[in-house]
Amino acid sequence: MNARQILMLPVHVLALATGAKSFVGNPVIGSTLLNRLGLHVARMVLADRIMAFRRLLLSALVAPEDRQALRRDGFILKPDFLAPEDLAAIEAEVRAMNEPARECYQGDTVTWRVLLDEDTLSRLPATRKLIEDRRYRHLLCYVAGRLRVPSHWVQRIRSGVRAGKRDPQTNLHADTFQPNMKAWLFLDDVSEDNGPFTFVPGSHRMTWRRVKYAYRRSIAEAGATDSYSARGSFRFEEKDLAELGLPAPRAFAVTRGTLVVADTVGLHRRGDSRLRPSSRLEIWSMCRTNPFNPLPGLPFRFLDRIDLALYRAFMSYQDRKAAKRGTKPSWRPVPRR
C-alpha cells in the first residue's frame, strides 16, 4: 500500500458494509489474502440471504406465481403488461418528447437516457400513470427488496451506429456481488436480431457451484486485465456455464408492451445485434440498495426526491471532473431533440 491508501484504510474497511465492489478501487476488497480467507464470498452469501429476508417481508405485494418465477428463473416476465390504449399513449409521449438527456458510448453502441424525475413526468401524464401503477411498482419493489420506488429512465439502445469495438455489454456478466433489480418495459418489438436482453435462467441462485466459482475469481480479480471484472462486475464466457451447472442463455425476443423484471446478480447480457444498425426503445428502471440492510425501508416520497437530488449531484460532479481533465464524462449531456 502507498501512503494515501494507508490513510484511506479506515474508509476502505467501512466500505465493506456497503455495496462497494471494486477489487482495484479498494485494497481491502481486492486483498488476495482476505479473499483466500473468504471475504468476497462471505459478503456475497450474506447479501443473498439478507435480500431473501427483505423479499419475504414484501411477498404480499406480488402474486405467488411471480414469487415462484423469481426464485426459479431470476426474472419475472409479463407479456402485454399494459392495456393497448395505455401503451399507445406512453409511446406517443415518449417518441415526441424533448427533454434533457445523456448518452454513453460503449464500443459500436450508443445508449441514450432521459431521467424520469418529477419535472419530466409532469409533462408525460401517460408515463406518470405507469410509474404510479400499483402492479408495476409492486413488482419492481419486490424484486428490489425495497418499498420505495426505484429510478426510471426512458432508454434507447442503438447498436452498430458508430465505429468501435464490440459492445462490452454483449458479454455475459453479473452486475455486482449482491442481488439487485433492473426492469424493461419494451416500447418496440424486440427480435433476436436487434440486441435483445438475454438472461441465464437460474443464474441468480447462490448455489455451491456459484460460491466456489466466485471464490476462485475473487482471488485473482485485483490483477485482472478485464477492467469490468476488476471493478467487481464479473465477465463470464459461455463455457463457464457448464462449470456452474447452468442452462444456455435465453434471449427475450418479445413484443412491445412486455415487461421484464430481473435480478441482475444473475448472468445476463445485451444480445448481439445482427441488424446494423438496430435500435430498441424502453422504459428502464434500476435499483441497487445497501446489501447489508435487512429492512426494506419506508415508502416516503421525500426520500425518493433526496435520492434523485443525490443522483443529479453525482452526475454534475462527474461532468466537472471530466472538464478538469479535458475529457468527456462516461454519461455525457446531449442537446434536446
C-alpha positions in Angstrom: 0.0 0.0 0.0 1.1 3.6 -0.6 0.7 6.4 1.9 -2.6 7.5 0.5 -4.1 4.0 0.7 -2.9 3.7 4.3 -4.6 7.0 5.2 -7.7 5.8 3.4 -7.7 2.4 5.1 -10.5 3.2 7.6 -12.7 4.3 4.7 -11.9 1.2 2.7 -12.8 -1.0 5.7 -16.1 0.8 6.3 -16.9 0.3 2.6 -17.2 -3.4 3.4 -20.6 -2.7 4.9 -21.9 -1.1 1.6 -22.3 -2.2 -2.0 -18.7 -1.3 -2.8 -17.4 -4.0 -5.2 -14.2 -2.9 -6.9 -11.2 -5.1 -6.5 -8.9 -2.5 -7.8 -10.5 0.6 -6.2 -10.5 -0.8 -2.7 -7.3 -2.7 -1.4 -9.4 -4.4 1.3 -12.0 -5.8 -1.1 -9.2 -6.7 -3.5 -6.9 -8.3 -0.9 -5.8 -11.7 -2.1 -5.2 -12.8 1.5 -8.6 -11.7 2.7 -10.3 -13.3 -0.3 -8.4 -16.5 0.3 -9.9 -16.4 3.8 -13.4 -16.0 2.2 -14.1 -12.2 2.4 -15.7 -11.9 -1.1 -17.9 -15.0 -0.9 -18.9 -14.1 2.7 -20.2 -10.7 1.5 -21.9 -12.4 -1.4 -23.7 -15.1 0.6 -24.7 -12.6 3.4 -26.1 -10.2 0.8 -28.1 -13.0 -0.8 -29.6 -14.1 2.5 -30.5 -10.5 3.5 -32.2 -9.9 0.2 -34.2 -13.2 0.6 -35.4 -11.9 4.0 -36.4 -8.5 2.6 -38.3 -10.1 -0.3 -40.0 -12.3 2.3 -41.2 -9.2 4.1 -42.5 -7.8 0.8 -44.0 -11.1 -0.5 -47.6 -9.9 -0.1 -47.0 -7.2 -2.8 -47.0 -9.8 -5.7 -48.8 -12.9 -6.8 -47.4 -16.4 -5.7 -46.6 -17.2 -9.4 -44.4 -14.1 -9.6 -42.6 -15.0 -6.4 -42.1 -18.5 -7.8 -40.8 -17.3 -11.1 -38.2 -15.0 -9.5 -37.0 -17.8 -7.2 -36.8 -20.3 -10.1 -35.6 -18.2 -13.0 -34.3 -14.9 -11.6 -36.8 -12.8 -13.6 -40.5 -12.1 -13.9 -41.9 -11.9 -17.5 -45.2 -10.1 -18.1 -46.3 -10.1 -21.8 -48.9 -7.4 -22.7 -48.5 -5.8 -19.3 -50.4 -2.7 -20.3 -53.8 -2.1 -22.0 -53.3 -1.3 -25.7 -54.6 2.3 -25.2 -52.2 2.9 -22.3 -49.2 1.6 -24.2 -50.1 3.7 -27.2 -50.3 6.8 -25.0 -46.9 6.2 -23.5 -45.4 5.6 -26.9 -46.8 8.8 -28.3 -45.4 10.8 -25.4 -42.0 9.2 -25.4 -41.5 9.5 -29.1 -42.5 13.1 -29.2 -40.8 14.4 -26.0 -37.9 16.9 -26.0 -36.2 16.5 -22.6 -32.6 16.8 -21.3 -30.8 13.5 -22.0 -27.4 11.8 -21.6 -25.6 9.3 -23.8 -23.0 6.7 -23.1 -20.8 5.2 -25.9 -19.7 1.6 -25.5 -18.0 0.1 -28.5 -20.3 0.5 -31.5 -23.3 1.1 -29.3 -24.9 4.3 -28.0 -27.2 4.2 -25.0 -29.4 7.3 -24.7 -31.4 8.1 -21.5 -33.8 10.6 -20.1 -34.3 10.6 -16.3 -38.0 10.4 -15.4 -38.0 12.7 -12.4 -40.9 14.8 -11.1 -40.3 17.6 -13.5 -40.1 15.4 -16.6 -43.1 13.3 -15.6 -45.2 16.5 -15.2 -45.1 16.7 -19.0 -45.7 13.0 -19.5 -49.0 12.1 -17.9 -49.4 8.6 -19.5 -45.9 7.7 -18.4 -46.6 9.0 -14.9 -49.6 6.8 -14.8 -47.4 3.8 -15.5 -44.8 4.8 -12.8 -47.6 5.2 -10.3 -49.4 1.9 -11.3 -49.5 -0.3 -8.2 -48.9 -3.5 -10.2 -45.8 -2.0 -11.8 -44.5 -0.5 -8.5 -45.1 -3.7 -6.5 -43.3 -5.9 -9.0 -40.3 -3.6 -9.0 -40.3 -3.1 -5.3 -40.5 -6.8 -4.6 -37.5 -7.7 -6.8 -35.5 -4.8 -5.4 -36.4 -5.7 -1.9 -37.3 -2.1 -1.2 -40.6 -0.4 -0.5 -39.6 2.9 -2.2 -39.8 3.2 -6.0 -36.6 2.8 -8.0 -35.2 5.2 -10.5 -36.7 5.2 -14.0 -35.5 6.4 -17.4 -36.6 6.4 -21.0 -33.8 4.5 -22.7 -32.9 3.9 -26.4 -30.1 1.5 -27.3 -28.7 1.9 -30.8 -26.2 -0.8 -31.9 -23.9 -0.6 -34.8 -24.2 3.1 -35.2 -20.6 4.2 -34.7 -17.1 2.8 -35.4 -15.8 0.9 -32.4 -15.1 -2.4 -30.8 -17.7 -4.9 -29.8 -20.1 -3.5 -27.2 -18.8 -4.8 -23.8 -22.4 -5.2 -22.6 -22.8 -8.1 -25.0 -20.5 -10.2 -22.8 -22.2 -12.4 -20.2 -21.8 -10.7 -16.8 -23.2 -10.2 -13.3 -23.6 -6.5 -12.4 -22.3 -7.0 -8.9 -22.0 -9.4 -6.0 -25.4 -8.5 -4.5 -29.0 -9.1 -5.6 -30.5 -6.1 -7.3 -33.2 -5.1 -9.7 -33.4 -3.9 -13.3 -36.6 -3.7 -15.4 -37.5 -3.2 -19.0 -40.9 -2.2 -20.4 -40.3 -2.5 -24.1 -41.8 0.1 -26.4 -40.5 -1.6 -29.5 -40.9 -5.2 -30.7 -37.6 -6.9 -29.9 -36.4 -9.8 -32.1 -33.3 -11.9 -31.8 -31.7 -9.7 -34.4 -31.8 -6.4 -32.7 -29.9 -6.9 -29.4 -32.5 -8.5 -27.1 -32.0 -8.6 -23.3 -30.5 -12.1 -22.6 -30.5 -13.9 -19.3 -29.3 -17.3 -18.0 -32.3 -18.8 -16.1 -31.5 -19.7 -12.6 -28.1 -18.0 -12.6 -29.1 -15.7 -9.7 -29.2 -18.6 -7.2 -26.4 -18.8 -4.7 -25.5 -22.4 -5.4 -22.4 -24.2 -4.1 -21.0 -24.1 -7.6 -21.5 -20.4 -7.8 -19.8 -19.8 -4.5 -16.8 -21.9 -5.5 -16.5 -20.1 -8.8 -16.8 -16.7 -7.1 -14.2 -17.7 -4.6 -11.7 -18.6 -7.3 -12.4 -15.5 -9.3 -12.1 -13.2 -6.2 -8.5 -14.3 -5.5 -7.4 -13.2 -9.0 -9.5 -10.2 -9.9 -7.3 -7.5 -8.4 -4.9 -8.3 -11.2 -7.4 -8.9 -13.9 -6.8 -7.5 -17.3 -10.6 -7.2 -17.9 -11.4 -3.8 -16.3 -15.1 -4.6 -15.7 -14.3 -7.8 -13.8 -11.6 -6.0 -11.8 -14.2 -3.4 -10.8 -16.4 -6.1 -9.5 -18.7 -6.9 -12.4 -17.5 -10.4 -13.3 -17.5 -11.2 -17.0 -18.3 -14.8 -18.0 -17.8 -17.0 -21.0 -20.3 -19.5 -22.3 -18.0 -22.3 -21.4 -18.3 -21.2 -17.7 -22.0 -22.2 -17.7 -21.2 -25.9 -17.6 -18.9 -25.4 -14.6 -21.8 -23.5 -12.9 -24.4 -26.1 -13.9 -26.4 -23.6 -15.8 -28.5 -23.8 -19.0 -28.0 -21.8 -22.2 -28.8 -18.1 -22.1 -32.4 -17.1 -23.0 -32.9 -14.1 -25.4 -36.0 -12.1 -24.7 -37.5 -11.8 -28.2 -40.7 -10.1 -27.2 -43.5 -7.9 -28.4 -43.9 -4.2 -27.5 -45.7 -3.9 -24.1 -43.8 -6.7 -22.5 -42.3 -6.1 -19.0 -39.3 -8.0 -17.7 -38.1 -7.5 -14.1 -34.8 -9.3 -13.4 -32.3 -9.8 -10.6 -29.1 -8.9 -12.4 -26.8 -10.7 -9.9 -27.8 -13.4 -12.4 -25.8 -13.7 -15.6 -27.1 -11.6 -18.4 -26.0 -9.5 -21.4 -27.2 -7.4 -24.2 -27.9 -9.7 -27.2 -25.8 -9.5 -30.4 -27.4 -7.3 -33.0 -27.4 -9.0 -36.4 -29.1 -5.9 -37.9 -26.8 -3.0 -38.5 -27.8 -0.5 -37.3 -30.5 -1.6 -34.8 -32.5 0.1 -32.1 -34.8 -0.6 -29.2 -36.8 1.9 -27.0 -37.9 1.1 -23.5 -38.8 2.4 -20.0 -35.8 1.2 -18.0 -35.7 1.0 -14.2 -32.9 0.2 -11.8 -32.5 -0.2 -8.0 -29.4 -1.3 -6.1 -29.6 -0.9 -2.3 -27.2 -1.4 0.6 -26.9 -5.2 0.5 -26.5 -5.5 4.3 -29.6 -3.5 5.4 -32.2 -6.1 6.5 -35.1 -3.7 6.2 -37.0 -2.7 3.0 -37.3 0.9 4.0 -40.2 3.3 4.2 -42.3 4.4 1.2 -41.9 8.2 1.8 -41.7 10.3 -1.4 -39.4 12.9 0.1 -36.8 10.1 0.3 -37.2 9.5 -3.4 -36.6 13.2 -4.0 -33.4 13.0 -1.9 -32.2 10.1 -4.0 -32.8 12.0 -7.2 -31.0 15.0 -5.9 -28.0 12.9 -4.9 -28.0 11.3 -8.4 -28.1 14.7 -10.1 -25.3 15.9 -7.8 -23.2 12.9 -8.7 -23.7 13.4 -12.4 -22.7 17.1 -12.1 -19.6 16.0 -10.2 -18.7 13.6 -13.0 -19.2 16.5 -15.5 -16.9 18.8 -13.5 -14.2 16.1 -13.0 -14.2 15.3 -16.7 -14.0 19.0 -17.6 -10.9 19.4 -15.4 -9.3 16.5 -17.3 -10.3 18.0 -20.6 -12.3 14.9 -21.4 -16.0 13.9 -21.6 -17.8 12.1 -18.8 -19.0 8.5 -19.4 -22.6 9.8 -19.4 -22.4 13.0 -21.4 -25.2 15.6 -21.7 -26.6 15.8 -25.2 -28.8 18.5 -26.8 -32.5 18.2 -26.6 -34.1 16.5 -29.5 
